[in-house]
Amino acid sequence: MATTLSIDTQLLDNAQKIGGLKTRKDTVTLALEEFAKRRKQAEILSLFGTLDDAGEHDYKKARQRSAK
């Protein structure tokens, strides 16, 4: 899908150079992928500490394999 965007060319050229990418398209694609990945990571990180404590659950016992 072709899309026309007004992007700061200096910023785009700088990102392309830093990323070592050959085309502007590759630069924009990588930037969008990294943006989405960081947002997903931030969402996951926000969940830490929100789960209820398991209380007296014995994790070591649960990990032991049954003897055969």
CHARMM internal coordinates of N, CA and C (Angstrom, degrees):
IC EDIT
DIST 1 N 1 CA 1.4436
DIST 1 CA 1 C 1.5237
ANGL 1 N 1 CA 1 C 107.82
DIST 1 C 2 N 1.2789
ANGL 1 CA 1 C 2 N 116.51
DIHE 1 N 1 CA 1 C 2 N 120.45
DIST 2 N 2 CA 1.4617
ANGL 1 C 2 N 2 CA 121.38
DIHE 1 CA 1 C 2 N 2 CA 177.83
DIST 2 CA 2 C 1.5233
ANGL 2 N 2 CA 2 C 109.53
DIHE 1 C 2 N 2 CA 2 C -80.86
DIST 2 C 3 N 1.3406
ANGL 2 CA 2 C 3 N 115.00
DIHE 2 N 2 CA 2 C 3 N 133.58
DIST 3 N 3 CA 1.4497
ANGL 2 C 3 N 3 CA 120.98
DIHE 2 CA 2 C 3 N 3 CA -179.68
DIST 3 CA 3 C 1.5171
ANGL 3 N 3 CA 3 C 108.96
DIHE 2 C 3 N 3 CA 3 C -135.66
DIST 3 C 4 N 1.2970
ANGL 3 CA 3 C 4 N 116.14
DIHE 3 N 3 CA 3 C 4 N 136.39
DIST 4 N 4 CA 1.4541
ANGL 3 C 4 N 4 CA 120.42
DIHE 3 CA 3 C 4 N 4 CA 177.52
DIST 4 CA 4 C 1.5232
ANGL 4 N 4 CA 4 C 108.38
DIHE 3 C 4 N 4 CA 4 C -101.22
DIST 4 C 5 N 1.3354
ANGL 4 CA 4 C 5 N 115.12
DIHE 4 N 4 CA 4 C 5 N 124.65
DIST 5 N 5 CA 1.4511
ANGL 4 C 5 N 5 CA 120.97
DIHE 4 CA 4 C 5 N 5 CA 179.76
DIST 5 CA 5 C 1.5167
ANGL 5 N 5 CA 5 C 109.64
DIHE 4 C 5 N 5 CA 5 C -130.14
DIST 5 C 6 N 1.2951
ANGL 5 CA 5 C 6 N 115.76
DIHE 5 N 5 CA 5 C 6 N 150.54
DIST 6 N 6 CA 1.4501
ANGL 5 C 6 N 6 CA 121.04
DIHE 5 CA 5 C 6 N 6 CA 174.44
DIST 6 CA 6 C 1.5231
ANGL 6 N 6 CA 6 C 107.37
DIHE 5 C 6 N 6 CA 6 C -99.68
DIST 6 C 7 N 1.3373
ANGL 6 CA 6 C 7 N 115.98
DIHE 6 N 6 CA 6 C 7 N 102.49
DIST 7 N 7 CA 1.4554
ANGL 6 C 7 N 7 CA 121.73
DIHE 6 CA 6 C 7 N 7 CA -176.36
DIST 7 CA 7 C 1.5186
ANGL 7 N 7 CA 7 C 108.52
DIHE 6 C 7 N 7 CA 7 C -117.52
DIST 7 C 8 N 1.3273
ANGL 7 CA 7 C 8 N 115.77
DIHE 7 N 7 CA 7 C 8 N 139.53
DIST 8 N 8 CA 1.4592
ANGL 7 C 8 N 8 CA 121.82
DIHE 7 CA 7 C 8 N 8 CA 176.79
DIST 8 CA 8 C 1.5369
ANGL 8 N 8 CA 8 C 108.26
DIHE 7 C 8 N 8 CA 8 C -57.44
DIST 8 C 9 N 1.3178
ANGL 8 CA 8 C 9 N 117.53
DIHE 8 N 8 CA 8 C 9 N 111.73
DIST 9 N 9 CA 1.4665
ANGL 8 C 9 N 9 CA 121.15
DIHE 8 CA 8 C 9 N 9 CA -174.90
DIST 9 CA 9 C 1.5255
ANGL 9 N 9 CA 9 C 112.42
DIHE 8 C 9 N 9 CA 9 C -65.74
DIST 9 C 10 N 1.3339
ANGL 9 CA 9 C 10 N 117.14
DIHE 9 N 9 CA 9 C 10 N -34.11
DIST 10 N 10 CA 1.4637
ANGL 9 C 10 N 10 CA 119.54
DIHE 9 CA 9 C 10 N 10 CA 177.51
DIST 10 CA 10 C 1.5246
ANGL 10 N 10 CA 10 C 110.89
DIHE 9 C 10 N 10 CA 10 C -64.05
DIST 10 C 11 N 1.3155
ANGL 10 CA 10 C 11 N 115.53
DIHE 10 N 10 CA 10 C 11 N -43.12
DIST 11 N 11 CA 1.4603
ANGL 10 C 11 N 11 CA 121.32
DIHE 10 CA 10 C 11 N 11 CA 178.70
DIST 11 CA 11 C 1.5296
ANGL 11 N 11 CA 11 C 110.38
DIHE 10 C 11 N 11 CA 11 C -64.48
DIST 11 C 12 N 1.3047
ANGL 11 CA 11 C 12 N 116.39
DIHE 11 N 11 CA 11 C 12 N -44.06
DIST 12 N 12 CA 1.4615
ANGL 11 C 12 N 12 CA 121.40
DIHE 11 CA 11 C 12 N 12 CA -179.85
DIST 12 CA 12 C 1.5239
ANGL 12 N 12 CA 12 C 110.95
DIHE 11 C 12 N 12 CA 12 C -64.46
DIST 12 C 13 N 1.3280
ANGL 12 CA 12 C 13 N 117.42
DIHE 12 N 12 CA 12 C 13 N -45.12
DIST 13 N 13 CA 1.4614
ANGL 12 C 13 N 13 CA 121.32
DIHE 12 CA 12 C 13 N 13 CA 179.34
DIST 13 CA 13 C 1.5293
ANGL 13 N 13 CA 13 C 111.01
DIHE 12 C 13 N 13 CA 13 C -63.54
DIST 13 C 14 N 1.3342
ANGL 13 CA 13 C 14 N 117.20
DIHE 13 N 13 CA 13 C 14 N -39.39
DIST 14 N 14 CA 1.4510
ANGL 13 C 14 N 14 CA 121.73
DIHE 13 CA 13 C 14 N 14 CA 178.65
DIST 14 CA 14 C 1.5285
ANGL 14 N 14 CA 14 C 110.65
DIHE 13 C 14 N 14 CA 14 C -64.51
DIST 14 C 15 N 1.3177
ANGL 14 CA 14 C 15 N 116.71
DIHE 14 N 14 CA 14 C 15 N -45.24
DIST 15 N 15 CA 1.4648
ANGL 14 C 15 N 15 CA 121.14
DIHE 14 CA 14 C 15 N 15 CA 178.61
DIST 15 CA 15 C 1.5269
ANGL 15 N 15 CA 15 C 110.83
DIHE 14 C 15 N 15 CA 15 C -63.09
DIST 15 C 16 N 1.3153
ANGL 15 CA 15 C 16 N 116.77
DIHE 15 N 15 CA 15 C 16 N -39.24
DIST 16 N 16 CA 1.4629
ANGL 15 C 16 N 16 CA 121.07
DIHE 15 CA 15 C 16 N 16 CA 179.28
DIST 16 CA 16 C 1.5271
ANGL 16 N 16 CA 16 C 110.41
DIHE 15 C 16 N 16 CA 16 C -64.22
DIST 16 C 17 N 1.3121
ANGL 16 CA 16 C 17 N 116.33
DIHE 16 N 16 CA 16 C 17 N -42.45
DIST 17 N 17 CA 1.4616
ANGL 16 C 17 N 17 CA 121.14
DIHE 16 CA 16 C 17 N 17 CA 179.93
DIST 17 CA 17 C 1.5313
ANGL 17 N 17 CA 17 C 110.43
DIHE 16 C 17 N 17 CA 17 C -66.26
DIST 17 C 18 N 1.3329
ANGL 17 CA 17 C 18 N 116.97
DIHE 17 N 17 CA 17 C 18 N -47.29
DIST 18 N 18 CA 1.4624
ANGL 17 C 18 N 18 CA 121.45
DIHE 17 CA 17 C 18 N 18 CA -179.38
DIST 18 CA 18 C 1.5275
ANGL 18 N 18 CA 18 C 110.98
DIHE 17 C 18 N 18 CA 18 C -62.25
DIST 18 C 19 N 1.3265
ANGL 18 CA 18 C 19 N 115.86
DIHE 18 N 18 CA 18 C 19 N -40.31
DIST 19 N 19 CA 1.4581
ANGL 18 C 19 N 19 CA 120.45
DIHE 18 CA 18 C 19 N 19 CA -178.71
DIST 19 CA 19 C 1.5154
ANGL 19 N 19 CA 19 C 113.64
DIHE 18 C 19 N 19 CA 19 C -77.84
DIST 19 C 20 N 1.3307
ANGL 19 CA 19 C 20 N 116.68
DIHE 19 N 19 CA 19 C 20 N -12.37
DIST 20 N 20 CA 1.4606
ANGL 19 C 20 N 20 CA 120.02
DIHE 19 CA 19 C 20 N 20 CA -178.31
DIST 20 CA 20 C 1.5147
ANGL 20 N 20 CA 20 C 112.52
DIHE 19 C 20 N 20 CA 20 C 65.75
DIST 20 C 21 N 1.3334
ANGL 20 CA 20 C 21 N 115.21
DIHE 20 N 20 CA 20 C 21 N 32.44
DIST 21 N 21 CA 1.4595
ANGL 20 C 21 N 21 CA 120.30
DIHE 20 CA 20 C 21 N 21 CA -176.59
DIST 21 CA 21 C 1.5256
ANGL 21 N 21 CA 21 C 110.64
DIHE 20 C 21 N 21 CA 21 C -95.26
DIST 21 C 22 N 1.3325
ANGL 21 CA 21 C 22 N 116.04
DIHE 21 N 21 CA 21 C 22 N 153.08
DIST 22 N 22 CA 1.4596
ANGL 21 C 22 N 22 CA 120.71
DIHE 21 CA 21 C 22 N 22 CA -175.33
DIST 22 CA 22 C 1.5249
ANGL 22 N 22 CA 22 C 113.21
DIHE 21 C 22 N 22 CA 22 C -83.60
DIST 22 C 23 N 1.3318
ANGL 22 CA 22 C 23 N 116.69
DIHE 22 N 22 CA 22 C 23 N -34.09
DIST 23 N 23 CA 1.4672
ANGL 22 C 23 N 23 CA 119.00
DIHE 22 CA 22 C 23 N 23 CA -174.61
DIST 23 CA 23 C 1.5227
ANGL 23 N 23 CA 23 C 111.30
DIHE 22 C 23 N 23 CA 23 C -126.00
DIST 23 C 24 N 1.3037
ANGL 23 CA 23 C 24 N 114.89
DIHE 23 N 23 CA 23 C 24 N 160.65
DIST 24 N 24 CA 1.4672
ANGL 23 C 24 N 24 CA 120.45
DIHE 23 CA 23 C 24 N 24 CA 175.76
DIST 24 CA 24 C 1.5226
ANGL 24 N 24 CA 24 C 110.35
DIHE 23 C 24 N 24 CA 24 C -67.93
DIST 24 C 25 N 1.3205
ANGL 24 CA 24 C 25 N 115.35
DIHE 24 N 24 CA 24 C 25 N -35.36
DIST 25 N 25 CA 1.4634
ANGL 24 C 25 N 25 CA 119.77
DIHE 24 CA 24 C 25 N 25 CA 178.32
DIST 25 CA 25 C 1.5287
ANGL 25 N 25 CA 25 C 110.34
DIHE 24 C 25 N 25 CA 25 C -60.57
DIST 25 C 26 N 1.3393
ANGL 25 CA 25 C 26 N 116.47
DIHE 25 N 25 CA 25 C 26 N -45.67
DIST 26 N 26 CA 1.4665
ANGL 25 C 26 N 26 CA 120.26
DIHE 25 CA 25 C 26 N 26 CA 177.78
DIST 26 CA 26 C 1.5271
ANGL 26 N 26 CA 26 C 110.91
DIHE 25 C 26 N 26 CA 26 C -60.67
DIST 26 C 27 N 1.3261
ANGL 26 CA 26 C 27 N 115.76
DIHE 26 N 26 CA 26 C 27 N -38.12
DIST 27 N 27 CA 1.4614
ANGL 26 C 27 N 27 CA 121.18
DIHE 26 CA 26 C 27 N 27 CA -179.80
DIST 27 CA 27 C 1.5215
ANGL 27 N 27 CA 27 C 111.27
DIHE 26 C 27 N 27 CA 27 C -64.27
DIST 27 C 28 N 1.3149
ANGL 27 CA 27 C 28 N 116.37
DIHE 27 N 27 CA 27 C 28 N -46.98
DIST 28 N 28 CA 1.4673
ANGL 27 C 28 N 28 CA 120.46
DIHE 27 CA 27 C 28 N 28 CA -179.74
DIST 28 CA 28 C 1.5276
ANGL 28 N 28 CA 28 C 110.43
DIHE 27 C 28 N 28 CA 28 C -66.67
DIST 28 C 29 N 1.3159
ANGL 28 CA 28 C 29 N 117.46
DIHE 28 N 28 CA 28 C 29 N -40.72
DIST 29 N 29 CA 1.4645
ANGL 28 C 29 N 29 CA 121.43
DIHE 28 CA 28 C 29 N 29 CA 179.44
DIST 29 CA 29 C 1.5216
ANGL 29 N 29 CA 29 C 110.58
DIHE 28 C 29 N 29 CA 29 C -61.58
DIST 29 C 30 N 1.3304
ANGL 29 CA 29 C 30 N 116.73
DIHE 29 N 29 CA 29 C 30 N -47.65
DIST 30 N 30 CA 1.4561
ANGL 29 C 30 N 30 CA 120.34
DIHE 29 CA 29 C 30 N 30 CA 179.04
DIST 30 CA 30 C 1.5264
ANGL 30 N 30 CA 30 C 111.45
DIHE 29 C 30 N 30 CA 30 C -62.71
DIST 30 C 31 N 1.3188
ANGL 30 CA 30 C 31 N 116.49
DIHE 30 N 30 CA 30 C 31 N -41.70
DIST 31 N 31 CA 1.4674
ANGL 30 C 31 N 31 CA 120.44
DIHE 30 CA 30 C 31 N 31 CA 179.80
DIST 31 CA 31 C 1.5311
ANGL 31 N 31 CA 31 C 110.89
DIHE 30 C 31 N 31 CA 31 C -61.45
DIST 31 C 32 N 1.3141
ANGL 31 CA 31 C 32 N 117.17
DIHE 31 N 31 CA 31 C 32 N -42.46
DIST 32 N 32 CA 1.4620
ANGL 31 C 32 N 32 CA 120.59
DIHE 31 CA 31 C 32 N 32 CA 179.33
DIST 32 CA 32 C 1.5241
ANGL 32 N 32 CA 32 C 111.49
DIHE 31 C 32 N 32 CA 32 C -67.43
DIST 32 C 33 N 1.3381
ANGL 32 CA 32 C 33 N 116.90
DIHE 32 N 32 CA 32 C 33 N -39.38
DIST 33 N 33 CA 1.4649
ANGL 32 C 33 N 33 CA 120.28
DIHE 32 CA 32 C 33 N 33 CA 177.99
DIST 33 CA 33 C 1.5277
ANGL 33 N 33 CA 33 C 110.59
DIHE 32 C 33 N 33 CA 33 C -63.08
DIST 33 C 34 N 1.3382
ANGL 33 CA 33 C 34 N 116.11
DIHE 33 N 33 CA 33 C 34 N -45.08
DIST 34 N 34 CA 1.4643
ANGL 33 C 34 N 34 CA 120.13
DIHE 33 CA 33 C 34 N 34 CA 179.73
DIST 34 CA 34 C 1.5208
ANGL 34 N 34 CA 34 C 111.47
DIHE 33 C 34 N 34 CA 34 C -65.83
DIST 34 C 35 N 1.3059
ANGL 34 CA 34 C 35 N 117.58
DIHE 34 N 34 CA 34 C 35 N -37.92
DIST 35 N 35 CA 1.4648
ANGL 34 C 35 N 35 CA 122.08
DIHE 34 CA 34 C 35 N 35 CA 177.37
DIST 35 CA 35 C 1.5274
ANGL 35 N 35 CA 35 C 110.14
DIHE 34 C 35 N 35 CA 35 C -60.14
DIST 35 C 36 N 1.3319
ANGL 35 CA 35 C 36 N 116.18
DIHE 35 N 35 CA 35 C 36 N -49.78
DIST 36 N 36 CA 1.4633
ANGL 35 C 36 N 36 CA 120.86
DIHE 35 CA 35 C 36 N 36 CA -178.97
DIST 36 CA 36 C 1.5216
ANGL 36 N 36 CA 36 C 110.82
DIHE 35 C 36 N 36 CA 36 C -63.05
DIST 36 C 37 N 1.3301
ANGL 36 CA 36 C 37 N 117.64
DIHE 36 N 36 CA 36 C 37 N -41.02
DIST 37 N 37 CA 1.4586
ANGL 36 C 37 N 37 CA 121.99
DIHE 36 CA 36 C 37 N 37 CA -179.73
DIST 37 CA 37 C 1.5304
ANGL 37 N 37 CA 37 C 111.04
DIHE 36 C 37 N 37 CA 37 C -63.27
DIST 37 C 38 N 1.3302
ANGL 37 CA 37 C 38 N 116.72
DIHE 37 N 37 CA 37 C 38 N -43.15
DIST 38 N 38 CA 1.4637
ANGL 37 C 38 N 38 CA 120.37
DIHE 37 CA 37 C 38 N 38 CA 179.62
DIST 38 CA 38 C 1.5283
ANGL 38 N 38 CA 38 C 111.73
DIHE 37 C 38 N 38 CA 38 C -65.15
DIST 38 C 39 N 1.3145
ANGL 38 CA 38 C 39 N 116.95
DIHE 38 N 38 CA 38 C 39 N -39.10
DIST 39 N 39 CA 1.4675
ANGL 38 C 39 N 39 CA 119.93
DIHE 38 CA 38 C 39 N 39 CA 178.67
DIST 39 CA 39 C 1.5287
ANGL 39 N 39 CA 39 C 110.84
DIHE 38 C 39 N 39 CA 39 C -65.25
DIST 39 C 40 N 1.3334
ANGL 39 CA 39 C 40 N 116.90
DIHE 39 N 39 CA 39 C 40 N -39.94
DIST 40 N 40 CA 1.4614
ANGL 39 C 40 N 40 CA 120.28
DIHE 39 CA 39 C 40 N 40 CA 177.84
DIST 40 CA 40 C 1.5236
ANGL 40 N 40 CA 40 C 110.47
DIHE 39 C 40 N 40 CA 40 C -64.97
DIST 40 C 41 N 1.3400
ANGL 40 CA 40 C 41 N 116.32
DIHE 40 N 40 CA 40 C 41 N -41.39
DIST 41 N 41 CA 1.4580
ANGL 40 C 41 N 41 CA 120.49
DIHE 40 CA 40 C 41 N 41 CA 178.64
DIST 41 CA 41 C 1.5277
ANGL 41 N 41 CA 41 C 110.62
DIHE 40 C 41 N 41 CA 41 C -62.65
DIST 41 C 42 N 1.3102
ANGL 41 CA 41 C 42 N 116.80
DIHE 41 N 41 CA 41 C 42 N -42.52
DIST 42 N 42 CA 1.4677
ANGL 41 C 42 N 42 CA 120.88
DIHE 41 CA 41 C 42 N 42 CA 179.34
DIST 42 CA 42 C 1.5230
ANGL 42 N 42 CA 42 C 110.64
DIHE 41 C 42 N 42 CA 42 C -63.05
DIST 42 C 43 N 1.3197
ANGL 42 CA 42 C 43 N 116.23
DIHE 42 N 42 CA 42 C 43 N -37.80
DIST 43 N 43 CA 1.4683
ANGL 42 C 43 N 43 CA 120.35
DIHE 42 CA 42 C 43 N 43 CA 178.35
DIST 43 CA 43 C 1.5239
ANGL 43 N 43 CA 43 C 110.69
DIHE 42 C 43 N 43 CA 43 C -64.87
DIST 43 C 44 N 1.3266
ANGL 43 CA 43 C 44 N 116.17
DIHE 43 N 43 CA 43 C 44 N -42.35
DIST 44 N 44 CA 1.4653
ANGL 43 C 44 N 44 CA 120.45
DIHE 43 CA 43 C 44 N 44 CA 179.19
DIST 44 CA 44 C 1.5252
ANGL 44 N 44 CA 44 C 110.13
DIHE 43 C 44 N 44 CA 44 C -66.00
DIST 44 C 45 N 1.3413
ANGL 44 CA 44 C 45 N 116.87
DIHE 44 N 44 CA 44 C 45 N -43.59
DIST 45 N 45 CA 1.4601
ANGL 44 C 45 N 45 CA 120.46
DIHE 44 CA 44 C 45 N 45 CA 179.66
DIST 45 CA 45 C 1.5204
ANGL 45 N 45 CA 45 C 112.18
DIHE 44 C 45 N 45 CA 45 C -61.18
DIST 45 C 46 N 1.3159
ANGL 45 CA 45 C 46 N 116.47
DIHE 45 N 45 CA 45 C 46 N -32.70
DIST 46 N 46 CA 1.4658
ANGL 45 C 46 N 46 CA 119.48
DIHE 45 CA 45 C 46 N 46 CA -179.57
DIST 46 CA 46 C 1.5269
ANGL 46 N 46 CA 46 C 111.60
DIHE 45 C 46 N 46 CA 46 C -67.54
DIST 46 C 47 N 1.3254
ANGL 46 CA 46 C 47 N 117.56
DIHE 46 N 46 CA 46 C 47 N -17.31
DIST 47 N 47 CA 1.4604
ANGL 46 C 47 N 47 CA 121.40
DIHE 46 CA 46 C 47 N 47 CA -179.74
DIST 47 CA 47 C 1.5234
ANGL 47 N 47 CA 47 C 112.86
DIHE 46 C 47 N 47 CA 47 C -82.60
DIST 47 C 48 N 1.3448
ANGL 47 CA 47 C 48 N 117.49
DIHE 47 N 47 CA 47 C 48 N -18.73
DIST 48 N 48 CA 1.4581
ANGL 47 C 48 N 48 CA 119.97
DIHE 47 CA 47 C 48 N 48 CA -179.38
DIST 48 CA 48 C 1.5185
ANGL 48 N 48 CA 48 C 110.28
DIHE 47 C 48 N 48 CA 48 C -61.17
DIST 48 C 49 N 1.2998
ANGL 48 CA 48 C 49 N 114.89
DIHE 48 N 48 CA 48 C 49 N 134.37
DIST 49 N 49 CA 1.4591
ANGL 48 C 49 N 49 CA 120.74
DIHE 48 CA 48 C 49 N 49 CA 179.74
DIST 49 CA 49 C 1.5100
ANGL 49 N 49 CA 49 C 113.67
DIHE 48 C 49 N 49 CA 49 C 85.26
DIST 49 C 50 N 1.3234
ANGL 49 CA 49 C 50 N 117.87
DIHE 49 N 49 CA 49 C 50 N 1.29
DIST 50 N 50 CA 1.4628
ANGL 49 C 50 N 50 CA 119.69
DIHE 49 CA 49 C 50 N 50 CA -178.72
DIST 50 CA 50 C 1.5239
ANGL 50 N 50 CA 50 C 112.78
DIHE 49 C 50 N 50 CA 50 C -98.49
DIST 50 C 51 N 1.3372
ANGL 50 CA 50 C 51 N 117.08
DIHE 50 N 50 CA 50 C 51 N -9.61
DIST 51 N 51 CA 1.4573
ANGL 50 C 51 N 51 CA 119.94
DIHE 50 CA 50 C 51 N 51 CA 179.78
DIST 51 CA 51 C 1.5201
ANGL 51 N 51 CA 51 C 109.75
DIHE 50 C 51 N 51 CA 51 C -83.41
DIST 51 C 52 N 1.3124
ANGL 51 CA 51 C 52 N 116.09
DIHE 51 N 51 CA 51 C 52 N 145.92
DIST 52 N 52 CA 1.4589
ANGL 51 C 52 N 52 CA 121.22
DIHE 51 CA 51 C 52 N 52 CA 178.19
DIST 52 CA 52 C 1.5180
ANGL 52 N 52 CA 52 C 110.14
DIHE 51 C 52 N 52 CA 52 C -68.11
DIST 52 C 53 N 1.3071
ANGL 52 CA 52 C 53 N 116.53
DIHE 52 N 52 CA 52 C 53 N 147.06
DIST 53 N 53 CA 1.4565
ANGL 52 C 53 N 53 CA 122.85
DIHE 52 CA 52 C 53 N 53 CA 177.07
DIST 53 CA 53 C 1.5231
ANGL 53 N 53 CA 53 C 108.67
DIHE 52 C 53 N 53 CA 53 C -67.43
DIST 53 C 54 N 1.3269
ANGL 53 CA 53 C 54 N 115.50
DIHE 53 N 53 CA 53 C 54 N 141.73
DIST 54 N 54 CA 1.4610
ANGL 53 C 54 N 54 CA 120.45
DIHE 53 CA 53 C 54 N 54 CA -178.91
DIST 54 CA 54 C 1.5267
ANGL 54 N 54 CA 54 C 111.99
DIHE 53 C 54 N 54 CA 54 C -77.95
DIST 54 C 55 N 1.3105
ANGL 54 CA 54 C 55 N 116.67
DIHE 54 N 54 CA 54 C 55 N -3.52
DIST 55 N 55 CA 1.4597
ANGL 54 C 55 N 55 CA 119.52
DIHE 54 CA 54 C 55 N 55 CA 177.72
DIST 55 CA 55 C 1.5082
ANGL 55 N 55 CA 55 C 112.96
DIHE 54 C 55 N 55 CA 55 C 72.24
DIST 55 C 56 N 1.3185
ANGL 55 CA 55 C 56 N 115.77
DIHE 55 N 55 CA 55 C 56 N -123.51
DIST 56 N 56 CA 1.4623
ANGL 55 C 56 N 56 CA 121.41
DIHE 55 CA 55 C 56 N 56 CA -174.25
DIST 56 CA 56 C 1.5274
ANGL 56 N 56 CA 56 C 113.13
DIHE 55 C 56 N 56 CA 56 C -91.92
DIST 56 C 57 N 1.2864
ANGL 56 CA 56 C 57 N 118.76
DIHE 56 N 56 CA 56 C 57 N 19.13
DIST 57 N 57 CA 1.4674
ANGL 56 C 57 N 57 CA 121.47
DIHE 56 CA 56 C 57 N 57 CA -178.95
DIST 57 CA 57 C 1.5206
ANGL 57 N 57 CA 57 C 110.00
DIHE 56 C 57 N 57 CA 57 C -63.68
DIST 57 C 58 N 1.3412
ANGL 57 CA 57 C 58 N 117.61
DIHE 57 N 57 CA 57 C 58 N 131.98
DIST 58 N 58 CA 1.4576
ANGL 57 C 58 N 58 CA 123.28
DIHE 57 CA 57 C 58 N 58 CA -179.31
DIST 58 CA 58 C 1.5270
ANGL 58 N 58 CA 58 C 108.72
DIHE 57 C 58 N 58 CA 58 C -93.16
DIST 58 C 59 N 1.3333
ANGL 58 CA 58 C 59 N 116.60
DIHE 58 N 58 CA 58 C 59 N 96.68
DIST 59 N 59 CA 1.4616
ANGL 58 C 59 N 59 CA 121.33
DIHE 58 CA 58 C 59 N 59 CA -177.34
DIST 59 CA 59 C 1.5235
ANGL 59 N 59 CA 59 C 112.14
DIHE 58 C 59 N 59 CA 59 C -64.65
DIST 59 C 60 N 1.3234
ANGL 59 CA 59 C 60 N 117.63
DIHE 59 N 59 CA 59 C 60 N -39.07
DIST 60 N 60 CA 1.4603
ANGL 59 C 60 N 60 CA 120.56
DIHE 59 CA 59 C 60 N 60 CA -179.29
DIST 60 CA 60 C 1.5253
ANGL 60 N 60 CA 60 C 110.81
DIHE 59 C 60 N 60 CA 60 C -63.65
DIST 60 C 61 N 1.3050
ANGL 60 CA 60 C 61 N 116.83
DIHE 60 N 60 CA 60 C 61 N -42.69
DIST 61 N 61 CA 1.4604
ANGL 60 C 61 N 61 CA 120.45
DIHE 60 CA 60 C 61 N 61 CA 179.20
DIST 61 CA 61 C 1.5323
ANGL 61 N 61 CA 61 C 110.56
DIHE 60 C 61 N 61 CA 61 C -64.39
DIST 61 C 62 N 1.2987
ANGL 61 CA 61 C 62 N 116.84
DIHE 61 N 61 CA 61 C 62 N -38.48
DIST 62 N 62 CA 1.4647
ANGL 61 C 62 N 62 CA 121.00
DIHE 61 CA 61 C 62 N 62 CA -179.24
DIST 62 CA 62 C 1.5225
ANGL 62 N 62 CA 62 C 111.82
DIHE 61 C 62 N 62 CA 62 C -67.91
DIST 62 C 63 N 1.3428
ANGL 62 CA 62 C 63 N 117.07
DIHE 62 N 62 CA 62 C 63 N -26.75
DIST 63 N 63 CA 1.4694
ANGL 62 C 63 N 63 CA 120.54
DIHE 62 CA 62 C 63 N 63 CA -179.57
DIST 63 CA 63 C 1.5199
ANGL 63 N 63 CA 63 C 112.98
DIHE 62 C 63 N 63 CA 63 C -82.51
DIST 63 C 64 N 1.3158
ANGL 63 CA 63 C 64 N 117.73
DIHE 63 N 63 CA 63 C 64 N -18.88
DIST 64 N 64 CA 1.4645
ANGL 63 C 64 N 64 CA 120.21
DIHE 63 CA 63 C 64 N 64 CA -177.45
DIST 64 CA 64 C 1.5223
ANGL 64 N 64 CA 64 C 110.30
DIHE 63 C 64 N 64 CA 64 C -67.38
DIST 64 C 65 N 1.3190
ANGL 64 CA 64 C 65 N 114.09
DIHE 64 N 64 CA 64 C 65 N 138.79
DIST 65 N 65 CA 1.4684
ANGL 64 C 65 N 65 CA 118.77
DIHE 64 CA 64 C 65 N 65 CA 178.23
DIST 65 CA 65 C 1.5179
ANGL 65 N 65 CA 65 C 108.88
DIHE 64 C 65 N 65 CA 65 C -83.96
DIST 65 C 66 N 1.2825
ANGL 65 CA 65 C 66 N 115.11
DIHE 65 N 65 CA 65 C 66 N 147.36
DIST 66 N 66 CA 1.4643
ANGL 65 C 66 N 66 CA 118.54
DIHE 65 CA 65 C 66 N 66 CA 178.89
DIST 66 CA 66 C 1.5289
ANGL 66 N 66 CA 66 C 109.30
DIHE 65 C 66 N 66 CA 66 C -72.35
DIST 66 C 67 N 1.3127
ANGL 66 CA 66 C 67 N 116.19
DIHE 66 N 66 CA 66 C 67 N 141.31
DIST 67 N 67 CA 1.4588
ANGL 66 C 67 N 67 CA 121.25
DIHE 66 CA 66 C 67 N 67 CA -179.59
DIST 67 CA 67 C 1.5102
ANGL 67 N 67 CA 67 C 109.56
DIHE 66 C 67 N 67 CA 67 C -74.49
DIST 67 C 68 N 1.3203
ANGL 67 CA 67 C 68 N 115.28
DIHE 67 N 67 CA 67 C 68 N 135.28
DIST 68 N 68 CA 1.4788
ANGL 67 C 68 N 68 CA 119.95
DIHE 67 CA 67 C 68 N 68 CA -178.93
DIST 68 CA 68 C 1.4955
ANGL 68 N 68 CA 68 C 111.03
DIHE 67 C 68 N 68 CA 68 C -115.03
END
COOR INIT
IC SEED 1 N 1 CA 1 C
IC BUILD
